[in-house]
Structures are given as structure tokens and as C-alpha cells.
Amino acid sequence: MNPPIDLIILTMSRWDDPYSSTIFSLSKEFAKTHRVFYIDHPFTLKDVLSNYQQPAITRRQKALLWGQDVFHKVGGTLPNLTTVTPRFTLPINWANKPLYDSLSNWADKVILSAIRKTVKTYNIQQYIFINSFDPFFARTFPAEQPPLLYIYQSTDDMSQGPYVAKHGVWLEQQAFQKADLTLTTSQSLAQYARQYSSNVALLPNAADVSLFKQAITQTYQRPADIQHITTPIILYIGNLSQSRTNYSLIKAIATHHHNKHLLFIGPIDSDDYLQYGLDKQSNVTFLPPKNIKELPPYLQAAACGIIPFKVNQLTQSIYPLKINEYLAAGKPVITTNFSPDITDFAHIAFVTNTDQEFIDAIQTAIDTDSTTLQQERVMIAESNSWQNRAKRFWELVNTCLAQKRTFAPIG
């Protein structure tokens, strides 16, 4: 009998980041049947020194500085999910390519050490390694125990992030070439990856459908921070980003729908909303990020959900987590036509091509909502659950393993 197969995952998204991520959601699903070791994106020495009082640093201090207390279990009912904190690395993004290539060897040793320690501590016999959008690390593996498969996951357009693009683009191209299997979350990313690899598969984002369905199946008190809102709520959940968010459209929505309230829940990465005067709009409220489990009451209070993205190269590569979350809550969705993936939802959501179409669709969506439509939305979301994505992942893995050698199916 073959020994069990574990998963070691290196990711740009740390387990305690304030908002949900594709890979952490998948990791929780994988952990129902396999041991999962979730390696945090390393903090640099600069991060440690400049944020030493922040909870993300203080809870990891022993691991970062001395390599102690490295492993932790994530709270809840996931005994198979273990987080791994590697030691700090040096900030080297400033270096030119040849120097970066040389200096990154030390960073790789930090990750290799974390992998070796994980393998030894937990007596790992066989493992699949997943690098989720973090090509800066794990460019090599322990020679004494390489992974059965090296999987690289692309979740965004690396070229569109000013900081990560400097070295991320060429490092990601290398990752595509080295990986046994590349997974992408959007059609655009898959098309790009196929320039460098012949083994690329689409594995889109999904939703925790059972959680978001609670907006329909449960009865909540209206959260205290929105009790002042007495008009229909137009809701957006997620990051408000200078590169993605169409603030001029949001301003137009707030102006036109003055008898409704725009509610935004999530982090804000720039002050663009101030430039558009949205902080002075009486019918606009910005709330900080919420734990994903806190969101159903806000969705229950909303009349519709919106995705007011710009249409540009970055958004073309996005399959948004939030559309399936909105749909799982039974809410009508209005979105810009920003990517090939979003057009796949045109039969169940309002996919608009102009600002005026978007503005008009909000009223139509609210006026035409019904129990039947809510049920249809939930059904669509259920087909895009993390459970289904995990099932598809193991199908792809088994195919890939079969190409490498004869192996008993897993999953």
C-alpha cells in the first residue's frame, strides 16, 4: 500500500490575512481528507523591524527570529491543517536581475529549511507541493525528498502589480516552465501561462456556499454598524483598489441612486475615494474588512451586490470570488463586463457595458428580484463551491501523476 500523500503549500496569502483567499479556501477543503502544511509568505527583516508591534509579527516572533514555535493549528475543526512560519528573509526587490538571482539563493534556503523541518517533524513520506502565486521562493526542493508533483497556481496578472512585477514576471515564467502542472483562476491567465507550459488547467475561484446561504436560511439582527441605514442597500464586499475599482462609476451610482445606500466592506488601498468626494456622500458607508463568517448578516440586509471594476488588463485576468458569494446569498448581481470569465454569468447576473447600463440595472435588479431567481442564483453558486473545485483539483492531479508514473488514484 502506498503511504498517504500530504500537501505542502507555499502562498502569497498568509492564513491570518484580513480577507479570504483562493488558496486558503482550497486548503481548508483539502484538509478534510489530507494533511495540509500551509507555509506563510516569508516576512522580511524590514517587515519585522517596522511592524514589530503588529499582531501578525508578535504571534510569529519566536519563529521569525529564532526558528522556534514554527507550527500552529488553525482554530476550528481542521486538525489536518497546520500553518508553518519560516524565518525572516532579507528585502531584495531593489536589486537588478543578476544580483537578485544571486541573493535569492539565501531566501530559497529559508524555505528549504522550513520544508525540511516540516517533512522531518511530521514524518512526511510523499507530498505534492503547491506554490500559490509566490514564485519568489521555492525555486528548488530538497534533493533527498523532492515532491511527487510541483504545482504552480496563478491567481492574478503579475505584470500589473508595480512592486511584484519587477522580478515576479520573469520568476513566474520560470515557475510555469518548471511546474508539472499550472493552475490558473481565469481564462486570461490560462492563455498567458500556455506560452510557457503545455500542462495548464483552469481552476476558477469559488465560494463557501454553505456559509453564504445563511443569508437566506437564517434570520439575523441587522449589524450595529449599519443600523443607521434605512434605505435599500447596494453592497460591495472586497478590496477597493486604485487599479481595479471604478470610482467614477461609484460616484455616479451614489448620485443617481440617492434614495439608496452604498455599503462597502473591505480594505482600501488608496485615497481615490476621497478625490471623488465619496467620504462626503451621505448615502455611502465604508466599513473595515470583516471575518468571512461575519458577512451573511450584511448580505441579508442588502438589496443587491455590485462589482464596479474598471475594464483594463489587470481586471481581464480576474475571476472574482465575490460573484459566487453574492449568488450563494441569493442576491442579484450587477457588474461591469471586465473579463471573459464574468461573461459566463450573463445568464444569471447583470453584466453591463456602460456606466448608464450599470446604473439602470441596479433598479431593474431590485424591482425584478424574486424567490425563484434567488433559488436559481444559489444553484449556480453551488456548482461553483470549494468542494467542487477540490474534486476537480484531484482529478487534475491524478491525470498528471498518471502521466509521470503508474499511481493509485487519490482524492
Contacts in CASP RR format, 6 or more apart in sequence:
PFRMAT RR
TARGET T0000
AUTHOR 0000-0000-0000
METHOD contacts of the structure
MODEL  1
MNPPIDLIILTMSRWDDPYSSTIFSLSKEFAKTHRVFYIDHPFTLKDVLS
NYQQPAITRRQKALLWGQDVFHKVGGTLPNLTTVTPRFTLPINWANKPLY
DSLSNWADKVILSAIRKTVKTYNIQQYIFINSFDPFFARTFPAEQPPLLY
IYQSTDDMSQGPYVAKHGVWLEQQAFQKADLTLTTSQSLAQYARQYSSNV
ALLPNAADVSLFKQAITQTYQRPADIQHITTPIILYIGNLSQSRTNYSLI
KAIATHHHNKHLLFIGPIDSDDYLQYGLDKQSNVTFLPPKNIKELPPYLQ
AAACGIIPFKVNQLTQSIYPLKINEYLAAGKPVITTNFSPDITDFAHIAF
VTNTDQEFIDAIQTAIDTDSTTLQQERVMIAESNSWQNRAKRFWELVNTC
LAQKRTFAPIG
2 126 0 8 1.000
2 407 0 8 1.000
2 408 0 8 1.000
3 125 0 8 1.000
3 126 0 8 1.000
4 34 0 8 1.000
4 35 0 8 1.000
4 125 0 8 1.000
4 126 0 8 1.000
5 34 0 8 1.000
5 126 0 8 1.000
5 127 0 8 1.000
5 128 0 8 1.000
5 148 0 8 1.000
5 410 0 8 1.000
6 34 0 8 1.000
6 35 0 8 1.000
6 36 0 8 1.000
6 37 0 8 1.000
6 122 0 8 1.000
6 124 0 8 1.000
6 126 0 8 1.000
6 127 0 8 1.000
6 128 0 8 1.000
7 27 0 8 1.000
7 30 0 8 1.000
7 34 0 8 1.000
7 35 0 8 1.000
7 36 0 8 1.000
7 37 0 8 1.000
7 127 0 8 1.000
7 128 0 8 1.000
7 129 0 8 1.000
7 130 0 8 1.000
8 37 0 8 1.000
8 39 0 8 1.000
8 115 0 8 1.000
8 118 0 8 1.000
8 124 0 8 1.000
8 127 0 8 1.000
8 128 0 8 1.000
8 129 0 8 1.000
8 130 0 8 1.000
8 147 0 8 1.000
9 23 0 8 1.000
9 27 0 8 1.000
9 36 0 8 1.000
9 37 0 8 1.000
9 38 0 8 1.000
9 39 0 8 1.000
9 129 0 8 1.000
9 130 0 8 1.000
9 131 0 8 1.000
9 132 0 8 1.000
10 39 0 8 1.000
10 41 0 8 1.000
10 111 0 8 1.000
10 129 0 8 1.000
10 130 0 8 1.000
10 131 0 8 1.000
10 132 0 8 1.000
10 134 0 8 1.000
10 137 0 8 1.000
10 138 0 8 1.000
11 21 0 8 1.000
11 23 0 8 1.000
11 24 0 8 1.000
11 38 0 8 1.000
11 39 0 8 1.000
11 40 0 8 1.000
11 41 0 8 1.000
11 130 0 8 1.000
11 131 0 8 1.000
11 132 0 8 1.000
11 133 0 8 1.000
11 134 0 8 1.000
12 41 0 8 1.000
12 132 0 8 1.000
12 133 0 8 1.000
12 134 0 8 1.000
13 21 0 8 1.000
13 22 0 8 1.000
13 23 0 8 1.000
13 24 0 8 1.000
13 41 0 8 1.000
13 132 0 8 1.000
13 133 0 8 1.000
14 40 0 8 1.000
14 41 0 8 1.000
14 56 0 8 1.000
15 24 0 8 1.000
15 38 0 8 1.000
15 40 0 8 1.000
15 74 0 8 1.000
15 83 0 8 1.000
16 56 0 8 1.000
16 59 0 8 1.000
17 24 0 8 1.000
18 266 0 8 1.000
18 267 0 8 1.000
18 289 0 8 1.000
19 238 0 8 1.000
19 239 0 8 1.000
19 266 0 8 1.000
19 267 0 8 1.000
19 289 0 8 1.000
19 292 0 8 1.000
20 292 0 8 1.000
20 321 0 8 1.000
21 155 0 8 1.000
22 132 0 8 1.000
22 153 0 8 1.000
22 155 0 8 1.000
22 185 0 8 1.000
22 205 0 8 1.000
22 321 0 8 1.000
23 130 0 8 1.000
23 132 0 8 1.000
23 133 0 8 1.000
23 153 0 8 1.000
23 155 0 8 1.000
24 38 0 8 1.000
25 206 0 8 1.000
25 208 0 8 1.000
25 386 0 8 1.000
26 386 0 8 1.000
26 389 0 8 1.000
26 390 0 8 1.000
26 393 0 8 1.000
27 36 0 8 1.000
27 38 0 8 1.000
27 81 0 8 1.000
28 74 0 8 1.000
28 78 0 8 1.000
28 81 0 8 1.000
28 386 0 8 1.000
29 386 0 8 1.000
29 387 0 8 1.000
29 389 0 8 1.000
29 390 0 8 1.000
30 36 0 8 1.000
30 390 0 8 1.000
30 393 0 8 1.000
31 78 0 8 1.000
31 80 0 8 1.000
31 81 0 8 1.000
32 78 0 8 1.000
32 80 0 8 1.000
33 80 0 8 1.000
33 411 0 8 1.000
34 80 0 8 1.000
34 411 0 8 1.000
35 80 0 8 1.000
35 82 0 8 1.000
35 122 0 8 1.000
35 124 0 8 1.000
36 80 0 8 1.000
36 81 0 8 1.000
36 82 0 8 1.000
37 82 0 8 1.000
37 84 0 8 1.000
37 118 0 8 1.000
37 122 0 8 1.000
37 124 0 8 1.000
38 74 0 8 1.000
38 81 0 8 1.000
38 82 0 8 1.000
38 83 0 8 1.000
38 84 0 8 1.000
39 83 0 8 1.000
39 84 0 8 1.000
39 86 0 8 1.000
39 111 0 8 1.000
39 114 0 8 1.000
39 115 0 8 1.000
39 118 0 8 1.000
40 60 0 8 1.000
40 83 0 8 1.000
40 84 0 8 1.000
40 85 0 8 1.000
40 86 0 8 1.000
41 134 0 8 1.000
41 137 0 8 1.000
42 86 0 8 1.000
42 87 0 8 1.000
42 88 0 8 1.000
42 89 0 8 1.000
42 107 0 8 1.000
42 110 0 8 1.000
42 111 0 8 1.000
42 137 0 8 1.000
43 57 0 8 1.000
43 60 0 8 1.000
43 64 0 8 1.000
43 88 0 8 1.000
43 89 0 8 1.000
44 88 0 8 1.000
44 89 0 8 1.000
44 90 0 8 1.000
44 91 0 8 1.000
45 88 0 8 1.000
45 89 0 8 1.000
45 90 0 8 1.000
45 91 0 8 1.000
46 91 0 8 1.000
47 57 0 8 1.000
47 88 0 8 1.000
48 57 0 8 1.000
48 64 0 8 1.000
48 65 0 8 1.000
48 88 0 8 1.000
51 57 0 8 1.000
52 58 0 8 1.000
52 61 0 8 1.000
57 64 0 8 1.000
60 85 0 8 1.000
62 68 0 8 1.000
62 69 0 8 1.000
63 69 0 8 1.000
63 70 0 8 1.000
63 85 0 8 1.000
63 86 0 8 1.000
63 87 0 8 1.000
64 85 0 8 1.000
64 87 0 8 1.000
64 88 0 8 1.000
65 87 0 8 1.000
65 88 0 8 1.000
67 87 0 8 1.000
69 85 0 8 1.000
70 84 0 8 1.000
70 85 0 8 1.000
70 86 0 8 1.000
70 114 0 8 1.000
70 117 0 8 1.000
71 82 0 8 1.000
71 83 0 8 1.000
71 84 0 8 1.000
71 118 0 8 1.000
71 121 0 8 1.000
72 82 0 8 1.000
72 83 0 8 1.000
72 85 0 8 1.000
73 79 0 8 1.000
73 81 0 8 1.000
73 82 0 8 1.000
73 83 0 8 1.000
74 81 0 8 1.000
74 82 0 8 1.000
74 83 0 8 1.000
82 122 0 8 1.000
84 114 0 8 1.000
84 117 0 8 1.000
84 118 0 8 1.000
85 114 0 8 1.000
86 110 0 8 1.000
86 111 0 8 1.000
86 113 0 8 1.000
86 114 0 8 1.000
87 110 0 8 1.000
87 113 0 8 1.000
87 114 0 8 1.000
88 110 0 8 1.000
89 106 0 8 1.000
89 107 0 8 1.000
89 110 0 8 1.000
90 103 0 8 1.000
90 106 0 8 1.000
90 107 0 8 1.000
92 99 0 8 1.000
92 100 0 8 1.000
92 103 0 8 1.000
92 104 0 8 1.000
92 107 0 8 1.000
93 100 0 8 1.000
93 163 0 8 1.000
93 166 0 8 1.000
93 167 0 8 1.000
95 103 0 8 1.000
97 167 0 8 1.000
97 170 0 8 1.000
100 167 0 8 1.000
104 136 0 8 1.000
104 139 0 8 1.000
107 136 0 8 1.000
107 137 0 8 1.000
108 137 0 8 1.000
108 138 0 8 1.000
108 139 0 8 1.000
108 140 0 8 1.000
110 137 0 8 1.000
111 137 0 8 1.000
111 138 0 8 1.000
112 138 0 8 1.000
112 140 0 8 1.000
112 141 0 8 1.000
112 142 0 8 1.000
115 129 0 8 1.000
115 138 0 8 1.000
115 141 0 8 1.000
115 142 0 8 1.000
116 142 0 8 1.000
118 124 0 8 1.000
119 127 0 8 1.000
119 142 0 8 1.000
119 145 0 8 1.000
124 145 0 8 1.000
126 148 0 8 1.000
127 147 0 8 1.000
127 148 0 8 1.000
128 147 0 8 1.000
128 148 0 8 1.000
128 149 0 8 1.000
128 151 0 8 1.000
128 397 0 8 1.000
129 138 0 8 1.000
129 141 0 8 1.000
129 147 0 8 1.000
129 149 0 8 1.000
129 150 0 8 1.000
129 151 0 8 1.000
130 151 0 8 1.000
130 152 0 8 1.000
130 153 0 8 1.000
131 137 0 8 1.000
131 138 0 8 1.000
131 150 0 8 1.000
131 151 0 8 1.000
131 152 0 8 1.000
131 153 0 8 1.000
131 175 0 8 1.000
131 179 0 8 1.000
132 153 0 8 1.000
132 155 0 8 1.000
133 153 0 8 1.000
133 154 0 8 1.000
133 155 0 8 1.000
133 156 0 8 1.000
133 158 0 8 1.000
135 152 0 8 1.000
135 158 0 8 1.000
135 168 0 8 1.000
135 171 0 8 1.000
135 172 0 8 1.000
135 174 0 8 1.000
135 175 0 8 1.000
136 167 0 8 1.000
136 168 0 8 1.000
136 171 0 8 1.000
139 171 0 8 1.000
139 174 0 8 1.000
139 175 0 8 1.000
139 178 0 8 1.000
141 147 0 8 1.000
141 150 0 8 1.000
148 401 0 8 1.000
148 404 0 8 1.000
149 180 0 8 1.000
149 181 0 8 1.000
149 397 0 8 1.000
149 400 0 8 1.000
149 401 0 8 1.000
149 404 0 8 1.000
150 178 0 8 1.000
150 179 0 8 1.000
150 180 0 8 1.000
150 181 0 8 1.000
151 179 0 8 1.000
151 180 0 8 1.000
151 181 0 8 1.000
151 182 0 8 1.000
151 183 0 8 1.000
151 397 0 8 1.000
152 172 0 8 1.000
152 175 0 8 1.000
152 176 0 8 1.000
152 178 0 8 1.000
152 179 0 8 1.000
152 181 0 8 1.000
152 182 0 8 1.000
152 183 0 8 1.000
153 182 0 8 1.000
153 183 0 8 1.000
153 184 0 8 1.000
153 185 0 8 1.000
153 203 0 8 1.000
154 172 0 8 1.000
154 176 0 8 1.000
154 182 0 8 1.000
154 183 0 8 1.000
154 184 0 8 1.000
154 185 0 8 1.000
154 189 0 8 1.000
154 192 0 8 1.000
154 193 0 8 1.000
155 184 0 8 1.000
155 185 0 8 1.000
155 189 0 8 1.000
156 185 0 8 1.000
156 189 0 8 1.000
156 314 0 8 1.000
156 317 0 8 1.000
156 318 0 8 1.000
157 188 0 8 1.000
157 189 0 8 1.000
157 192 0 8 1.000
157 313 0 8 1.000
157 314 0 8 1.000
157 316 0 8 1.000
157 317 0 8 1.000
158 164 0 8 1.000
158 165 0 8 1.000
158 168 0 8 1.000
158 169 0 8 1.000
158 172 0 8 1.000
159 165 0 8 1.000
159 169 0 8 1.000
159 313 0 8 1.000
160 243 0 8 1.000
160 313 0 8 1.000
160 314 0 8 1.000
160 317 0 8 1.000
161 243 0 8 1.000
161 314 0 8 1.000
173 196 0 8 1.000
175 182 0 8 1.000
176 182 0 8 1.000
176 193 0 8 1.000
176 195 0 8 1.000
176 196 0 8 1.000
176 197 0 8 1.000
176 200 0 8 1.000
177 196 0 8 1.000
177 197 0 8 1.000
179 197 0 8 1.000
179 199 0 8 1.000
180 199 0 8 1.000
180 400 0 8 1.000
180 404 0 8 1.000
181 199 0 8 1.000
181 200 0 8 1.000
181 201 0 8 1.000
181 396 0 8 1.000
181 397 0 8 1.000
181 400 0 8 1.000
182 193 0 8 1.000
182 197 0 8 1.000
182 199 0 8 1.000
182 200 0 8 1.000
182 201 0 8 1.000
183 200 0 8 1.000
183 201 0 8 1.000
183 202 0 8 1.000
183 203 0 8 1.000
183 393 0 8 1.000
183 396 0 8 1.000
184 190 0 8 1.000
184 192 0 8 1.000
184 193 0 8 1.000
184 200 0 8 1.000
184 201 0 8 1.000
184 202 0 8 1.000
184 203 0 8 1.000
185 202 0 8 1.000
185 203 0 8 1.000
185 204 0 8 1.000
185 205 0 8 1.000
185 319 0 8 1.000
186 202 0 8 1.000
186 204 0 8 1.000
186 317 0 8 1.000
186 318 0 8 1.000
186 319 0 8 1.000
186 339 0 8 1.000
186 340 0 8 1.000
186 341 0 8 1.000
187 202 0 8 1.000
187 339 0 8 1.000
187 340 0 8 1.000
187 341 0 8 1.000
188 316 0 8 1.000
188 317 0 8 1.000
188 339 0 8 1.000
188 340 0 8 1.000
188 341 0 8 1.000
189 317 0 8 1.000
190 200 0 8 1.000
190 201 0 8 1.000
190 202 0 8 1.000
192 317 0 8 1.000
193 200 0 8 1.000
194 200 0 8 1.000
199 400 0 8 1.000
201 396 0 8 1.000
203 389 0 8 1.000
203 392 0 8 1.000
203 393 0 8 1.000
203 396 0 8 1.000
204 319 0 8 1.000
204 341 0 8 1.000
204 384 0 8 1.000
204 389 0 8 1.000
205 319 0 8 1.000
205 320 0 8 1.000
205 321 0 8 1.000
205 324 0 8 1.000
205 389 0 8 1.000
206 321 0 8 1.000
206 324 0 8 1.000
206 384 0 8 1.000
206 385 0 8 1.000
206 386 0 8 1.000
206 388 0 8 1.000
206 389 0 8 1.000
207 321 0 8 1.000
207 324 0 8 1.000
207 325 0 8 1.000
207 327 0 8 1.000
207 328 0 8 1.000
207 381 0 8 1.000
207 384 0 8 1.000
207 385 0 8 1.000
207 386 0 8 1.000
208 292 0 8 1.000
208 325 0 8 1.000
208 328 0 8 1.000
208 385 0 8 1.000
208 386 0 8 1.000
209 324 0 8 1.000
209 328 0 8 1.000
209 378 0 8 1.000
209 381 0 8 1.000
209 382 0 8 1.000
209 384 0 8 1.000
209 385 0 8 1.000
211 292 0 8 1.000
211 293 0 8 1.000
211 295 0 8 1.000
211 296 0 8 1.000
211 328 0 8 1.000
212 295 0 8 1.000
212 296 0 8 1.000
212 299 0 8 1.000
212 325 0 8 1.000
212 326 0 8 1.000
212 328 0 8 1.000
212 329 0 8 1.000
212 381 0 8 1.000
213 328 0 8 1.000
213 329 0 8 1.000
213 378 0 8 1.000
213 381 0 8 1.000
214 296 0 8 1.000
215 296 0 8 1.000
215 297 0 8 1.000
215 299 0 8 1.000
215 300 0 8 1.000
215 328 0 8 1.000
215 329 0 8 1.000
215 330 0 8 1.000
215 331 0 8 1.000
216 300 0 8 1.000
216 329 0 8 1.000
216 330 0 8 1.000
216 374 0 8 1.000
216 378 0 8 1.000
218 296 0 8 1.000
218 300 0 8 1.000
220 296 0 8 1.000
220 297 0 8 1.000
220 300 0 8 1.000
220 301 0 8 1.000
221 297 0 8 1.000
222 297 0 8 1.000
222 301 0 8 1.000
223 294 0 8 1.000
223 297 0 8 1.000
223 298 0 8 1.000
223 301 0 8 1.000
225 287 0 8 1.000
226 233 0 8 1.000
226 263 0 8 1.000
226 285 0 8 1.000
226 287 0 8 1.000
226 298 0 8 1.000
226 301 0 8 1.000
229 261 0 8 1.000
229 263 0 8 1.000
229 285 0 8 1.000
229 301 0 8 1.000
231 259 0 8 1.000
231 260 0 8 1.000
231 261 0 8 1.000
231 283 0 8 1.000
232 259 0 8 1.000
232 260 0 8 1.000
232 261 0 8 1.000
232 303 0 8 1.000
232 366 0 8 1.000
233 260 0 8 1.000
233 261 0 8 1.000
233 262 0 8 1.000
233 263 0 8 1.000
233 301 0 8 1.000
233 302 0 8 1.000
233 303 0 8 1.000
234 253 0 8 1.000
234 257 0 8 1.000
234 260 0 8 1.000
234 261 0 8 1.000
234 262 0 8 1.000
234 263 0 8 1.000
234 302 0 8 1.000
234 303 0 8 1.000
234 304 0 8 1.000
234 305 0 8 1.000
234 306 0 8 1.000
234 362 0 8 1.000
235 263 0 8 1.000
235 265 0 8 1.000
235 298 0 8 1.000
235 299 0 8 1.000
235 302 0 8 1.000
235 303 0 8 1.000
235 304 0 8 1.000
235 305 0 8 1.000
235 306 0 8 1.000
235 331 0 8 1.000
236 262 0 8 1.000
236 263 0 8 1.000
236 264 0 8 1.000
236 265 0 8 1.000
236 305 0 8 1.000
236 306 0 8 1.000
236 307 0 8 1.000
236 308 0 8 1.000
236 322 0 8 1.000
237 265 0 8 1.000
237 266 0 8 1.000
237 295 0 8 1.000
237 298 0 8 1.000
237 299 0 8 1.000
237 322 0 8 1.000
237 325 0 8 1.000
237 326 0 8 1.000
238 264 0 8 1.000
238 265 0 8 1.000
238 266 0 8 1.000
238 267 0 8 1.000
238 289 0 8 1.000
238 322 0 8 1.000
239 266 0 8 1.000
239 267 0 8 1.000
239 268 0 8 1.000
239 269 0 8 1.000
240 264 0 8 1.000
240 266 0 8 1.000
240 267 0 8 1.000
240 268 0 8 1.000
240 269 0 8 1.000
240 273 0 8 1.000
240 286 0 8 1.000
241 269 0 8 1.000
241 270 0 8 1.000
242 269 0 8 1.000
242 270 0 8 1.000
242 272 0 8 1.000
243 310 0 8 1.000
243 312 0 8 1.000
243 314 0 8 1.000
244 309 0 8 1.000
244 310 0 8 1.000
244 314 0 8 1.000
244 315 0 8 1.000
244 318 0 8 1.000
245 272 0 8 1.000
245 308 0 8 1.000
245 309 0 8 1.000
245 310 0 8 1.000
246 308 0 8 1.000
246 309 0 8 1.000
246 310 0 8 1.000
246 336 0 8 1.000
247 272 0 8 1.000
247 273 0 8 1.000
247 275 0 8 1.000
247 276 0 8 1.000
247 278 0 8 1.000
248 276 0 8 1.000
248 355 0 8 1.000
249 308 0 8 1.000
249 336 0 8 1.000
249 355 0 8 1.000
249 358 0 8 1.000
250 262 0 8 1.000
250 273 0 8 1.000
250 276 0 8 1.000
250 278 0 8 1.000
250 284 0 8 1.000
250 308 0 8 1.000
251 276 0 8 1.000
251 277 0 8 1.000
251 278 0 8 1.000
251 281 0 8 1.000
252 355 0 8 1.000
252 359 0 8 1.000
253 262 0 8 1.000
253 306 0 8 1.000
253 308 0 8 1.000
253 358 0 8 1.000
253 359 0 8 1.000
253 362 0 8 1.000
254 262 0 8 1.000
254 278 0 8 1.000
254 281 0 8 1.000
254 283 0 8 1.000
254 284 0 8 1.000
256 359 0 8 1.000
257 283 0 8 1.000
257 359 0 8 1.000
257 362 0 8 1.000
257 363 0 8 1.000
258 283 0 8 1.000
260 283 0 8 1.000
260 303 0 8 1.000
260 362 0 8 1.000
261 283 0 8 1.000
261 284 0 8 1.000
261 285 0 8 1.000
262 281 0 8 1.000
262 283 0 8 1.000
262 284 0 8 1.000
262 285 0 8 1.000
263 285 0 8 1.000
263 287 0 8 1.000
263 298 0 8 1.000
263 302 0 8 1.000
264 284 0 8 1.000
264 285 0 8 1.000
264 286 0 8 1.000
264 287 0 8 1.000
265 287 0 8 1.000
265 288 0 8 1.000
265 289 0 8 1.000
265 290 0 8 1.000
265 295 0 8 1.000
265 298 0 8 1.000
266 286 0 8 1.000
266 287 0 8 1.000
266 288 0 8 1.000
266 289 0 8 1.000
266 290 0 8 1.000
267 288 0 8 1.000
267 289 0 8 1.000
268 286 0 8 1.000
273 279 0 8 1.000
273 286 0 8 1.000
278 284 0 8 1.000
278 286 0 8 1.000
279 286 0 8 1.000
290 298 0 8 1.000
295 325 0 8 1.000
296 329 0 8 1.000
299 325 0 8 1.000
299 326 0 8 1.000
299 329 0 8 1.000
299 331 0 8 1.000
300 329 0 8 1.000
302 329 0 8 1.000
302 331 0 8 1.000
303 331 0 8 1.000
303 332 0 8 1.000
303 366 0 8 1.000
303 369 0 8 1.000
304 331 0 8 1.000
304 332 0 8 1.000
304 333 0 8 1.000
304 334 0 8 1.000
304 362 0 8 1.000
304 365 0 8 1.000
304 366 0 8 1.000
304 369 0 8 1.000
305 326 0 8 1.000
305 331 0 8 1.000
305 332 0 8 1.000
305 333 0 8 1.000
305 334 0 8 1.000
306 333 0 8 1.000
306 334 0 8 1.000
306 335 0 8 1.000
306 358 0 8 1.000
306 362 0 8 1.000
307 320 0 8 1.000
307 322 0 8 1.000
307 323 0 8 1.000
307 333 0 8 1.000
307 334 0 8 1.000
307 335 0 8 1.000
307 336 0 8 1.000
307 338 0 8 1.000
307 342 0 8 1.000
308 335 0 8 1.000
308 336 0 8 1.000
308 358 0 8 1.000
309 315 0 8 1.000
309 318 0 8 1.000
309 320 0 8 1.000
309 335 0 8 1.000
309 336 0 8 1.000
309 338 0 8 1.000
310 336 0 8 1.000
310 338 0 8 1.000
311 336 0 8 1.000
311 337 0 8 1.000
311 338 0 8 1.000
312 338 0 8 1.000
315 338 0 8 1.000
315 339 0 8 1.000
316 338 0 8 1.000
316 339 0 8 1.000
316 340 0 8 1.000
317 339 0 8 1.000
318 338 0 8 1.000
318 339 0 8 1.000
318 341 0 8 1.000
319 339 0 8 1.000
319 341 0 8 1.000
319 342 0 8 1.000
320 342 0 8 1.000
323 333 0 8 1.000
323 335 0 8 1.000
323 342 0 8 1.000
323 345 0 8 1.000
323 349 0 8 1.000
324 380 0 8 1.000
324 381 0 8 1.000
324 384 0 8 1.000
325 381 0 8 1.000
326 333 0 8 1.000
326 377 0 8 1.000
327 333 0 8 1.000
327 348 0 8 1.000
327 349 0 8 1.000
327 377 0 8 1.000
327 378 0 8 1.000
327 380 0 8 1.000
327 381 0 8 1.000
327 384 0 8 1.000
328 377 0 8 1.000
328 378 0 8 1.000
328 381 0 8 1.000
328 382 0 8 1.000
330 373 0 8 1.000
330 374 0 8 1.000
330 375 0 8 1.000
330 377 0 8 1.000
330 378 0 8 1.000
330 381 0 8 1.000
331 374 0 8 1.000
331 377 0 8 1.000
332 349 0 8 1.000
332 350 0 8 1.000
332 365 0 8 1.000
332 366 0 8 1.000
332 368 0 8 1.000
332 369 0 8 1.000
332 373 0 8 1.000
332 377 0 8 1.000
333 345 0 8 1.000
333 348 0 8 1.000
333 349 0 8 1.000
333 350 0 8 1.000
333 365 0 8 1.000
333 377 0 8 1.000
334 349 0 8 1.000
334 350 0 8 1.000
334 352 0 8 1.000
334 358 0 8 1.000
334 361 0 8 1.000
334 362 0 8 1.000
334 365 0 8 1.000
335 342 0 8 1.000
335 345 0 8 1.000
335 349 0 8 1.000
335 350 0 8 1.000
335 351 0 8 1.000
335 352 0 8 1.000
336 342 0 8 1.000
336 351 0 8 1.000
336 352 0 8 1.000
336 353 0 8 1.000
336 358 0 8 1.000
337 343 0 8 1.000
337 351 0 8 1.000
337 352 0 8 1.000
337 353 0 8 1.000
342 349 0 8 1.000
342 351 0 8 1.000
343 351 0 8 1.000
345 351 0 8 1.000
345 380 0 8 1.000
348 376 0 8 1.000
348 377 0 8 1.000
348 380 0 8 1.000
350 358 0 8 1.000
350 361 0 8 1.000
350 364 0 8 1.000
350 365 0 8 1.000
352 358 0 8 1.000
352 361 0 8 1.000
394 410 0 8 1.000
394 411 0 8 1.000
397 410 0 8 1.000
397 411 0 8 1.000
398 407 0 8 1.000
398 409 0 8 1.000
398 410 0 8 1.000
398 411 0 8 1.000
401 407 0 8 1.000
401 410 0 8 1.000
END
